[in-house]
Amino acid sequence: MITLTTPEQIEAFRLLTIRGALKMELAGMRHSKGFNASRVLKSQYGIRGHREEQLVKLEALIKELTE
């Protein structure tokens, strides 16, 4: 079991979750409840562009956060 205790760890986990959802969107899958990873990245993180571009920017952000 892993415990996330710091705000940085929690944010990194959230970004990893969004990355997984974005990869699924790129594969053509959609969430039934209307969740849209691309929209979350635009509104909360200011990461704009096509989904492929967003994925590259998101992975750079994750790398920066985890170093």
PyMOL Python script that loads the backbone (N, CA, C, O; Angstrom):
from pymol import cmd

cmd.read_pdbstr("""\
ATOM      1  N   MET A   1       0.839  -1.167   0.000  1.00  0.00           N
ATOM      2  CA  MET A   1       0.000   0.000   0.000  1.00  0.00           C
ATOM      3  C   MET A   1       0.891   1.240   0.000  1.00  0.00           C
ATOM      4  O   MET A   1       1.916   1.282   0.680  1.00  0.00           O
ATOM      5  N   ILE A   2       0.488   2.237  -0.764  1.00  0.00           N
ATOM      6  CA  ILE A   2       1.221   3.487  -0.856  1.00  0.00           C
ATOM      7  C   ILE A   2       0.355   4.593  -0.267  1.00  0.00           C
ATOM      8  O   ILE A   2      -0.847   4.665  -0.523  1.00  0.00           O
ATOM      9  N   THR A   3       0.980   5.443   0.518  1.00  0.00           N
ATOM     10  CA  THR A   3       0.269   6.575   1.105  1.00  0.00           C
ATOM     11  C   THR A   3       0.847   7.859   0.538  1.00  0.00           C
ATOM     12  O   THR A   3       2.052   8.102   0.618  1.00  0.00           O
ATOM     13  N   LEU A   4      -0.009   8.663  -0.025  1.00  0.00           N
ATOM     14  CA  LEU A   4       0.395   9.970  -0.538  1.00  0.00           C
ATOM     15  C   LEU A   4       0.087  10.986   0.552  1.00  0.00           C
ATOM     16  O   LEU A   4      -1.067  11.159   0.942  1.00  0.00           O
ATOM     17  N   THR A   5       1.125  11.656   1.040  1.00  0.00           N
ATOM     18  CA  THR A   5       0.919  12.536   2.187  1.00  0.00           C
ATOM     19  C   THR A   5       1.186  14.005   1.906  1.00  0.00           C
ATOM     20  O   THR A   5       0.659  14.872   2.603  1.00  0.00           O
ATOM     21  N   THR A   6       1.988  14.296   0.903  1.00  0.00           N
ATOM     22  CA  THR A   6       2.309  15.693   0.641  1.00  0.00           C
ATOM     23  C   THR A   6       1.460  16.216  -0.519  1.00  0.00           C
ATOM     24  O   THR A   6       1.013  15.436  -1.360  1.00  0.00           O
ATOM     25  N   PRO A   7       1.239  17.505  -0.568  1.00  0.00           N
ATOM     26  CA  PRO A   7       0.488  18.075  -1.693  1.00  0.00           C
ATOM     27  C   PRO A   7       1.153  17.793  -3.042  1.00  0.00           C
ATOM     28  O   PRO A   7       0.463  17.622  -4.047  1.00  0.00           O
ATOM     29  N   GLU A   8       2.470  17.745  -3.069  1.00  0.00           N
ATOM     30  CA  GLU A   8       3.183  17.467  -4.319  1.00  0.00           C
ATOM     31  C   GLU A   8       2.906  16.047  -4.802  1.00  0.00           C
ATOM     32  O   GLU A   8       2.718  15.820  -5.997  1.00  0.00           O
ATOM     33  N   GLN A   9       2.880  15.094  -3.873  1.00  0.00           N
ATOM     34  CA  GLN A   9       2.598  13.703  -4.237  1.00  0.00           C
ATOM     35  C   GLN A   9       1.166  13.555  -4.747  1.00  0.00           C
ATOM     36  O   GLN A   9       0.914  12.834  -5.712  1.00  0.00           O
ATOM     37  N   ILE A  10       0.253  14.228  -4.104  1.00  0.00           N
ATOM     38  CA  ILE A  10      -1.153  14.154  -4.508  1.00  0.00           C
ATOM     39  C   ILE A  10      -1.334  14.777  -5.882  1.00  0.00           C
ATOM     40  O   ILE A  10      -2.053  14.226  -6.716  1.00  0.00           O
ATOM     41  N   GLU A  11      -0.701  15.905  -6.133  1.00  0.00           N
ATOM     42  CA  GLU A  11      -0.795  16.562  -7.440  1.00  0.00           C
ATOM     43  C   GLU A  11      -0.172  15.698  -8.527  1.00  0.00           C
ATOM     44  O   GLU A  11      -0.720  15.608  -9.626  1.00  0.00           O
ATOM     45  N   ALA A  12       0.959  15.061  -8.246  1.00  0.00           N
ATOM     46  CA  ALA A  12       1.604  14.182  -9.221  1.00  0.00           C
ATOM     47  C   ALA A  12       0.681  13.012  -9.563  1.00  0.00           C
ATOM     48  O   ALA A  12       0.560  12.642 -10.731  1.00  0.00           O
ATOM     49  N   PHE A  13       0.032  12.430  -8.559  1.00  0.00           N
ATOM     50  CA  PHE A  13      -0.892  11.330  -8.809  1.00  0.00           C
ATOM     51  C   PHE A  13      -2.071  11.801  -9.656  1.00  0.00           C
ATOM     52  O   PHE A  13      -2.512  11.086 -10.556  1.00  0.00           O
ATOM     53  N   ARG A  14      -2.580  12.991  -9.377  1.00  0.00           N
ATOM     54  CA  ARG A  14      -3.700  13.546 -10.153  1.00  0.00           C
ATOM     55  C   ARG A  14      -3.293  13.726 -11.612  1.00  0.00           C
ATOM     56  O   ARG A  14      -4.058  13.401 -12.520  1.00  0.00           O
ATOM     57  N   LEU A  15      -2.087  14.245 -11.832  1.00  0.00           N
ATOM     58  CA  LEU A  15      -1.619  14.433 -13.202  1.00  0.00           C
ATOM     59  C   LEU A  15      -1.430  13.095 -13.916  1.00  0.00           C
ATOM     60  O   LEU A  15      -1.717  12.983 -15.108  1.00  0.00           O
ATOM     61  N   LEU A  16      -0.951  12.089 -13.200  1.00  0.00           N
ATOM     62  CA  LEU A  16      -0.809  10.760 -13.802  1.00  0.00           C
ATOM     63  C   LEU A  16      -2.170  10.182 -14.186  1.00  0.00           C
ATOM     64  O   LEU A  16      -2.298   9.520 -15.216  1.00  0.00           O
ATOM     65  N   THR A  17      -3.173  10.428 -13.368  1.00  0.00           N
ATOM     66  CA  THR A  17      -4.517   9.965 -13.657  1.00  0.00           C
ATOM     67  C   THR A  17      -5.072  10.669 -14.895  1.00  0.00           C
ATOM     68  O   THR A  17      -5.682  10.034 -15.755  1.00  0.00           O
ATOM     69  N   ILE A  18      -4.859  11.970 -14.979  1.00  0.00           N
ATOM     70  CA  ILE A  18      -5.315  12.734 -16.148  1.00  0.00           C
ATOM     71  C   ILE A  18      -4.576  12.259 -17.393  1.00  0.00           C
ATOM     72  O   ILE A  18      -5.169  12.172 -18.468  1.00  0.00           O
ATOM     73  N   ARG A  19      -3.282  11.950 -17.259  1.00  0.00           N
ATOM     74  CA  ARG A  19      -2.516  11.446 -18.405  1.00  0.00           C
ATOM     75  C   ARG A  19      -3.118  10.144 -18.919  1.00  0.00           C
ATOM     76  O   ARG A  19      -3.251   9.957 -20.128  1.00  0.00           O
ATOM     77  N   GLY A  20      -3.481   9.248 -18.011  1.00  0.00           N
ATOM     78  CA  GLY A  20      -4.104   7.991 -18.423  1.00  0.00           C
ATOM     79  C   GLY A  20      -5.411   8.223 -19.152  1.00  0.00           C
ATOM     80  O   GLY A  20      -5.684   7.574 -20.162  1.00  0.00           O
ATOM     81  N   ALA A  21      -6.222   9.144 -18.650  1.00  0.00           N
ATOM     82  CA  ALA A  21      -7.492   9.465 -19.290  1.00  0.00           C
ATOM     83  C   ALA A  21      -7.263  10.091 -20.665  1.00  0.00           C
ATOM     84  O   ALA A  21      -7.999   9.802 -21.609  1.00  0.00           O
ATOM     85  N   LEU A  22      -6.246  10.946 -20.781  1.00  0.00           N
ATOM     86  CA  LEU A  22      -5.943  11.581 -22.064  1.00  0.00           C
ATOM     87  C   LEU A  22      -5.486  10.543 -23.083  1.00  0.00           C
ATOM     88  O   LEU A  22      -5.858  10.624 -24.254  1.00  0.00           O
ATOM     89  N   LYS A  23      -4.686   9.572 -22.656  1.00  0.00           N
ATOM     90  CA  LYS A  23      -4.257   8.505 -23.561  1.00  0.00           C
ATOM     91  C   LYS A  23      -5.453   7.688 -24.041  1.00  0.00           C
ATOM     92  O   LYS A  23      -5.498   7.270 -25.198  1.00  0.00           O
ATOM     93  N   MET A  24      -6.412   7.463 -23.164  1.00  0.00           N
ATOM     94  CA  MET A  24      -7.605   6.737 -23.568  1.00  0.00           C
ATOM     95  C   MET A  24      -8.435   7.554 -24.556  1.00  0.00           C
ATOM     96  O   MET A  24      -9.013   6.996 -25.489  1.00  0.00           O
ATOM     97  N   GLU A  25      -8.497   8.871 -24.357  1.00  0.00           N
ATOM     98  CA  GLU A  25      -9.196   9.735 -25.312  1.00  0.00           C
ATOM     99  C   GLU A  25      -8.509   9.678 -26.676  1.00  0.00           C
ATOM    100  O   GLU A  25      -9.176   9.662 -27.711  1.00  0.00           O
ATOM    101  N   LEU A  26      -7.188   9.649 -26.675  1.00  0.00           N
ATOM    102  CA  LEU A  26      -6.456   9.569 -27.939  1.00  0.00           C
ATOM    103  C   LEU A  26      -6.750   8.251 -28.662  1.00  0.00           C
ATOM    104  O   LEU A  26      -6.723   8.192 -29.891  1.00  0.00           O
ATOM    105  N   ALA A  27      -7.028   7.204 -27.894  1.00  0.00           N
ATOM    106  CA  ALA A  27      -7.348   5.900 -28.473  1.00  0.00           C
ATOM    107  C   ALA A  27      -8.809   5.823 -28.928  1.00  0.00           C
ATOM    108  O   ALA A  27      -9.220   4.832 -29.531  1.00  0.00           O
ATOM    109  N   GLY A  28      -9.593   6.866 -28.639  1.00  0.00           N
ATOM    110  CA  GLY A  28     -10.969   6.914 -29.085  1.00  0.00           C
ATOM    111  C   GLY A  28     -11.993   6.608 -28.020  1.00  0.00           C
ATOM    112  O   GLY A  28     -13.190   6.592 -28.309  1.00  0.00           O
ATOM    113  N   MET A  29     -11.561   6.365 -26.793  1.00  0.00           N
ATOM    114  CA  MET A  29     -12.505   6.056 -25.716  1.00  0.00           C
ATOM    115  C   MET A  29     -12.992   7.347 -25.070  1.00  0.00           C
ATOM    116  O   MET A  29     -12.258   8.333 -24.996  1.00  0.00           O
ATOM    117  N   ARG A  30     -14.223   7.331 -24.608  1.00  0.00           N
ATOM    118  CA  ARG A  30     -14.806   8.478 -23.930  1.00  0.00           C
ATOM    119  C   ARG A  30     -15.377   8.033 -22.595  1.00  0.00           C
ATOM    120  O   ARG A  30     -15.802   6.887 -22.450  1.00  0.00           O
ATOM    121  N   HIS A  31     -15.388   8.925 -21.627  1.00  0.00           N
ATOM    122  CA  HIS A  31     -15.944   8.635 -20.308  1.00  0.00           C
ATOM    123  C   HIS A  31     -17.449   8.859 -20.357  1.00  0.00           C
ATOM    124  O   HIS A  31     -17.908   9.845 -20.932  1.00  0.00           O
ATOM    125  N   SER A  32     -18.210   7.968 -19.770  1.00  0.00           N
ATOM    126  CA  SER A  32     -19.664   8.052 -19.848  1.00  0.00           C
ATOM    127  C   SER A  32     -20.254   9.199 -19.043  1.00  0.00           C
ATOM    128  O   SER A  32     -21.362   9.641 -19.346  1.00  0.00           O
ATOM    129  N   LYS A  33     -19.558   9.694 -18.036  1.00  0.00           N
ATOM    130  CA  LYS A  33     -20.088  10.758 -17.182  1.00  0.00           C
ATOM    131  C   LYS A  33     -19.740  12.154 -17.694  1.00  0.00           C
ATOM    132  O   LYS A  33     -20.036  13.145 -17.026  1.00  0.00           O
ATOM    133  N   GLY A  34     -19.120  12.246 -18.860  1.00  0.00           N
ATOM    134  CA  GLY A  34     -18.809  13.536 -19.429  1.00  0.00           C
ATOM    135  C   GLY A  34     -17.452  14.088 -19.049  1.00  0.00           C
ATOM    136  O   GLY A  34     -17.117  15.207 -19.436  1.00  0.00           O
ATOM    137  N   PHE A  35     -16.647  13.321 -18.287  1.00  0.00           N
ATOM    138  CA  PHE A  35     -15.299  13.780 -17.943  1.00  0.00           C
ATOM    139  C   PHE A  35     -14.481  13.871 -19.215  1.00  0.00           C
ATOM    140  O   PHE A  35     -14.528  12.976 -20.060  1.00  0.00           O
ATOM    141  N   ASN A  36     -13.736  14.944 -19.350  1.00  0.00           N
ATOM    142  CA  ASN A  36     -12.922  15.150 -20.538  1.00  0.00           C
ATOM    143  C   ASN A  36     -11.559  15.640 -20.070  1.00  0.00           C
ATOM    144  O   ASN A  36     -11.435  16.768 -19.593  1.00  0.00           O
ATOM    145  N   ALA A  37     -10.533  14.799 -20.202  1.00  0.00           N
ATOM    146  CA  ALA A  37      -9.190  15.146 -19.733  1.00  0.00           C
ATOM    147  C   ALA A  37      -8.652  16.366 -20.459  1.00  0.00           C
ATOM    148  O   ALA A  37      -7.988  17.208 -19.854  1.00  0.00           O
ATOM    149  N   SER A  38      -8.928  16.465 -21.735  1.00  0.00           N
ATOM    150  CA  SER A  38      -8.463  17.602 -22.511  1.00  0.00           C
ATOM    151  C   SER A  38      -9.037  18.904 -21.968  1.00  0.00           C
ATOM    152  O   SER A  38      -8.332  19.908 -21.877  1.00  0.00           O
ATOM    153  N   ARG A  39     -10.296  18.885 -21.615  1.00  0.00           N
ATOM    154  CA  ARG A  39     -10.953  20.081 -21.070  1.00  0.00           C
ATOM    155  C   ARG A  39     -10.369  20.456 -19.711  1.00  0.00           C
ATOM    156  O   ARG A  39     -10.189  21.638 -19.420  1.00  0.00           O
ATOM    157  N   VAL A  40     -10.072  19.453 -18.873  1.00  0.00           N
ATOM    158  CA  VAL A  40      -9.477  19.711 -17.558  1.00  0.00           C
ATOM    159  C   VAL A  40      -8.108  20.358 -17.724  1.00  0.00           C
ATOM    160  O   VAL A  40      -7.779  21.307 -17.013  1.00  0.00           O
ATOM    161  N   LEU A  41      -7.313  19.852 -18.656  1.00  0.00           N
ATOM    162  CA  LEU A  41      -5.982  20.417 -18.880  1.00  0.00           C
ATOM    163  C   LEU A  41      -6.068  21.871 -19.350  1.00  0.00           C
ATOM    164  O   LEU A  41      -5.259  22.706 -18.948  1.00  0.00           O
ATOM    165  N   LYS A  42      -7.035  22.162 -20.188  1.00  0.00           N
ATOM    166  CA  LYS A  42      -7.202  23.533 -20.675  1.00  0.00           C
ATOM    167  C   LYS A  42      -7.637  24.471 -19.556  1.00  0.00           C
ATOM    168  O   LYS A  42      -7.071  25.551 -19.389  1.00  0.00           O
ATOM    169  N   SER A  43      -8.634  24.061 -18.799  1.00  0.00           N
ATOM    170  CA  SER A  43      -9.213  24.978 -17.820  1.00  0.00           C
ATOM    171  C   SER A  43      -8.382  25.105 -16.547  1.00  0.00           C
ATOM    172  O   SER A  43      -8.274  26.201 -15.998  1.00  0.00           O
ATOM    173  N   GLN A  44      -7.793  24.015 -16.066  1.00  0.00           N
ATOM    174  CA  GLN A  44      -7.103  24.059 -14.783  1.00  0.00           C
ATOM    175  C   GLN A  44      -5.595  24.246 -14.889  1.00  0.00           C
ATOM    176  O   GLN A  44      -4.965  24.745 -13.956  1.00  0.00           O
ATOM    177  N   TYR A  45      -5.019  23.853 -16.005  1.00  0.00           N
ATOM    178  CA  TYR A  45      -3.563  23.934 -16.136  1.00  0.00           C
ATOM    179  C   TYR A  45      -3.113  24.837 -17.281  1.00  0.00           C
ATOM    180  O   TYR A  45      -1.918  25.097 -17.424  1.00  0.00           O
ATOM    181  N   GLY A  46      -4.036  25.314 -18.087  1.00  0.00           N
ATOM    182  CA  GLY A  46      -3.678  26.199 -19.191  1.00  0.00           C
ATOM    183  C   GLY A  46      -2.928  25.495 -20.311  1.00  0.00           C
ATOM    184  O   GLY A  46      -2.256  26.148 -21.110  1.00  0.00           O
ATOM    185  N   ILE A  47      -3.032  24.177 -20.381  1.00  0.00           N
ATOM    186  CA  ILE A  47      -2.356  23.401 -21.422  1.00  0.00           C
ATOM    187  C   ILE A  47      -3.309  23.283 -22.599  1.00  0.00           C
ATOM    188  O   ILE A  47      -4.319  22.582 -22.528  1.00  0.00           O
ATOM    189  N   ARG A  48      -2.983  23.970 -23.676  1.00  0.00           N
ATOM    190  CA  ARG A  48      -3.856  24.017 -24.849  1.00  0.00           C
ATOM    191  C   ARG A  48      -3.216  23.305 -26.018  1.00  0.00           C
ATOM    192  O   ARG A  48      -2.043  22.933 -25.974  1.00  0.00           O
ATOM    193  N   GLY A  49      -3.999  23.119 -27.061  1.00  0.00           N
ATOM    194  CA  GLY A  49      -3.524  22.471 -28.273  1.00  0.00           C
ATOM    195  C   GLY A  49      -4.295  21.190 -28.527  1.00  0.00           C
ATOM    196  O   GLY A  49      -5.256  20.874 -27.826  1.00  0.00           O
ATOM    197  N   HIS A  50      -3.857  20.460 -29.541  1.00  0.00           N
ATOM    198  CA  HIS A  50      -4.461  19.163 -29.833  1.00  0.00           C
ATOM    199  C   HIS A  50      -4.098  18.184 -28.728  1.00  0.00           C
ATOM    200  O   HIS A  50      -3.164  18.422 -27.963  1.00  0.00           O
ATOM    201  N   ARG A  51      -4.828  17.097 -28.645  1.00  0.00           N
ATOM    202  CA  ARG A  51      -4.596  16.134 -27.570  1.00  0.00           C
ATOM    203  C   ARG A  51      -3.168  15.599 -27.576  1.00  0.00           C
ATOM    204  O   ARG A  51      -2.583  15.373 -26.516  1.00  0.00           O
ATOM    205  N   GLU A  52      -2.605  15.397 -28.768  1.00  0.00           N
ATOM    206  CA  GLU A  52      -1.227  14.911 -28.845  1.00  0.00           C
ATOM    207  C   GLU A  52      -0.257  15.933 -28.253  1.00  0.00           C
ATOM    208  O   GLU A  52       0.677  15.571 -27.537  1.00  0.00           O
ATOM    209  N   GLU A  53      -0.482  17.201 -28.556  1.00  0.00           N
ATOM    210  CA  GLU A  53       0.348  18.274 -28.017  1.00  0.00           C
ATOM    211  C   GLU A  53       0.161  18.384 -26.507  1.00  0.00           C
ATOM    212  O   GLU A  53       1.124  18.594 -25.770  1.00  0.00           O
ATOM    213  N   GLN A  54      -1.070  18.243 -26.054  1.00  0.00           N
ATOM    214  CA  GLN A  54      -1.345  18.295 -24.621  1.00  0.00           C
ATOM    215  C   GLN A  54      -0.619  17.172 -23.890  1.00  0.00           C
ATOM    216  O   GLN A  54      -0.108  17.378 -22.789  1.00  0.00           O
ATOM    217  N   LEU A  55      -0.571  15.989 -24.493  1.00  0.00           N
ATOM    218  CA  LEU A  55       0.097  14.854 -23.863  1.00  0.00           C
ATOM    219  C   LEU A  55       1.586  15.135 -23.688  1.00  0.00           C
ATOM    220  O   LEU A  55       2.154  14.832 -22.638  1.00  0.00           O
ATOM    221  N   VAL A  56       2.217  15.709 -24.697  1.00  0.00           N
ATOM    222  CA  VAL A  56       3.644  16.036 -24.609  1.00  0.00           C
ATOM    223  C   VAL A  56       3.885  17.065 -23.509  1.00  0.00           C
ATOM    224  O   VAL A  56       4.811  16.916 -22.712  1.00  0.00           O
ATOM    225  N   LYS A  57       3.059  18.107 -23.463  1.00  0.00           N
ATOM    226  CA  LYS A  57       3.203  19.147 -22.441  1.00  0.00           C
ATOM    227  C   LYS A  57       2.925  18.596 -21.049  1.00  0.00           C
ATOM    228  O   LYS A  57       3.605  18.956 -20.088  1.00  0.00           O
ATOM    229  N   LEU A  58       1.928  17.725 -20.941  1.00  0.00           N
ATOM    230  CA  LEU A  58       1.583  17.133 -19.653  1.00  0.00           C
ATOM    231  C   LEU A  58       2.713  16.244 -19.140  1.00  0.00           C
ATOM    232  O   LEU A  58       3.045  16.288 -17.956  1.00  0.00           O
ATOM    233  N   GLU A  59       3.303  15.438 -20.021  1.00  0.00           N
ATOM    234  CA  GLU A  59       4.407  14.582 -19.594  1.00  0.00           C
ATOM    235  C   GLU A  59       5.610  15.411 -19.155  1.00  0.00           C
ATOM    236  O   GLU A  59       6.321  15.016 -18.230  1.00  0.00           O
ATOM    237  N   ALA A  60       5.848  16.545 -19.797  1.00  0.00           N
ATOM    238  CA  ALA A  60       6.930  17.434 -19.359  1.00  0.00           C
ATOM    239  C   ALA A  60       6.622  18.008 -17.975  1.00  0.00           C
ATOM    240  O   ALA A  60       7.517  18.125 -17.138  1.00  0.00           O
ATOM    241  N   LEU A  61       5.370  18.361 -17.735  1.00  0.00           N
ATOM    242  CA  LEU A  61       4.962  18.878 -16.424  1.00  0.00           C
ATOM    243  C   LEU A  61       5.119  17.818 -15.340  1.00  0.00           C
ATOM    244  O   LEU A  61       5.580  18.118 -14.238  1.00  0.00           O
ATOM    245  N   ILE A  62       4.742  16.593 -15.643  1.00  0.00           N
ATOM    246  CA  ILE A  62       4.886  15.496 -14.688  1.00  0.00           C
ATOM    247  C   ILE A  62       6.355  15.256 -14.379  1.00  0.00           C
ATOM    248  O   ILE A  62       6.727  15.068 -13.221  1.00  0.00           O
ATOM    249  N   LYS A  63       7.185  15.263 -15.404  1.00  0.00           N
ATOM    250  CA  LYS A  63       8.623  15.050 -15.208  1.00  0.00           C
ATOM    251  C   LYS A  63       9.205  16.142 -14.343  1.00  0.00           C
ATOM    252  O   LYS A  63      10.008  15.861 -13.453  1.00  0.00           O
ATOM    253  N   GLU A  64       8.817  17.388 -14.584  1.00  0.00           N
ATOM    254  CA  GLU A  64       9.287  18.523 -13.799  1.00  0.00           C
ATOM    255  C   GLU A  64       8.854  18.403 -12.336  1.00  0.00           C
ATOM    256  O   GLU A  64       9.623  18.711 -11.426  1.00  0.00           O
ATOM    257  N   LEU A  65       7.634  17.961 -12.127  1.00  0.00           N
ATOM    258  CA  LEU A  65       7.082  17.842 -10.783  1.00  0.00           C
ATOM    259  C   LEU A  65       7.725  16.706  -9.992  1.00  0.00           C
ATOM    260  O   LEU A  65       7.888  16.814  -8.776  1.00  0.00           O
ATOM    261  N   THR A  66       8.090  15.627 -10.667  1.00  0.00           N
ATOM    262  CA  THR A  66       8.620  14.459  -9.969  1.00  0.00           C
ATOM    263  C   THR A  66      10.143  14.485  -9.806  1.00  0.00           C
ATOM    264  O   THR A  66      10.701  13.617  -9.135  1.00  0.00           O
ATOM    265  N   GLU A  67      10.800  15.433 -10.388  1.00  0.00           N
ATOM    266  CA  GLU A  67      12.268  15.508 -10.233  1.00  0.00           C
ATOM    267  C   GLU A  67      12.658  16.192  -8.960  1.00  0.00           C
ATOM    268  O   GLU A  67      13.847  16.338  -8.676  1.00  0.00           O
TER     269      GLU A  67
END
""", "prot")
cmd.dss("prot")
cmd.show_as("cartoon", "prot")
cmd.util.cbc("prot")
cmd.orient("prot")
